[in-house]
Amino acid sequence: MSEVRLLVGTRKGAFVLTADGKREDWEVTGPFFAGWECYHLKGSPVDPQRLYCSQSSSWSGQVMQRSDDGGATWTPVGNKFLYDGVTATHQWYDGTPHPWEFKRVWHLEPSLSCPDTVYAGVEDAAMFRSCDGGNSWVELSGLRTHATAAGWMPGAGGMCLHTILIDPSDEQRMYIAISAAGAFRTDDGGVTWKPINQGLRSSHIPDPDAPVGHCVHRLAMHPTRPGTIFMQKHWDVMRTDNCGDQWTEVSGNLPTDFGFCIDVHAHEPETIYVVPIKSDAEHFPLEGKLQVFRSKSGGNEWEPLTKGLPQKDCYVNVLRDAMCVDKMEDCGVYFGTTGGQVYCSANGGESWKAIVHDLPAVLSVEVQTLS
Amino acid sequence: MVRVDLPSHLRTLAGISGEVRVQVEGVVTPRTVLDALEAAYPMLGGTIREYGSGQRRAFLRFFAGEEDFSHAGMDVVLPDSVARGEEALLVVGAVAGG
């Protein structure tokens, strides 16, 4: 029988949550790396026992961990993230030039074909690759040295590369997103990059439809339709059907289109999920009601999913890497909150149940479907 | 042997308890002590001093013999008492975050 394994990164450590295919009874292990911020954990799709974890702290910087036994034990691996060559500047919040400084790894994306290859999205924005299981890292510097990079600016959380999507039909094609530079695509494995922000409109920047400078919060893709990408922008939910060359807004009837996370149903490429957040100043659900919204039409027409979720006095946030879907026949949807809850829906969002209530603030949730 | 007292989160990372003792060749400075420490415990690389600049991380400080060596540079000679192992080099995390 299949089982699922959730990899949960929090402000104070990492946790591994496992359940059988019913997804009713959960075993919680952890905290691993207690006291450290664990921005992201993710498993290799080639070897599910191979996991990677980003562990960091303000005191001691970045540490990387690898597990070869599904999270039972971990080994520190390479943490030397050195930008390639001379670093230039990007814009600071006040518009002045600011030197590129490595701060942490936000996101890990293991290769679809090799368990030893993994990509890392970091702050200040850049992309690194390891081909030896995380022991050493090399920057794909074509991104950071892009002609537009001097004009990139940090979002409120820092200038982070937080999303990496690999095209399953062509691993040389990848999509990334940076707050607040926007979305970019490579068609040659990360050597060269193209901004793909046409159609985005951000009223809070001087040129609302500028080629770069948009605060993209998250991208999501269904593996059978790699040319269709969904985006939760700072404000606005967007989609593209031509690999990012043109975006269209699909916020439709959402009560607020601000938010951080977005994901796609495992078996229905036009079914997508978001968690609307009140505003950029008030990072909590509208009216204290925690609601997931689902669209079965690829956007525009949305329905609230609230059964089992708190509908009063709820003022948590759901961060950009904190939603995921499993591949079970009845697609499971999961998300974690800054209040320390991890919710599971074993029926595509129809009803929800908290797996845990009291973890540290959840930064990321990933799921593995194991047979 | 030079004794080094690490903050608890780094002891956990390195899988050690209590003080660390490292063999330092030549003059005992923060740099030579950290070179020896990182050679013995590679997972501590980058956690006390930055990889790029080689400088002390901002939220960590160095003390020895009740004296603050945090701003004395990586090549300052540490007291004889540290070199002789009578006192430890203290690597202390700043009290930040409540």
Interface residues (C-beta under 8 A of the other chain):
Chain A: A34 G35 W36 S57 S58 W59 S60 G61 Q62 V63 P76 N79 K80 F81 L82 Y83 F102
Chain B: P7 H9 L10 T12 L13 P42 M43 G45 G46 T47 I48 E50 Y51 G52 R57 F59 L60 G93 A94 A96 G97
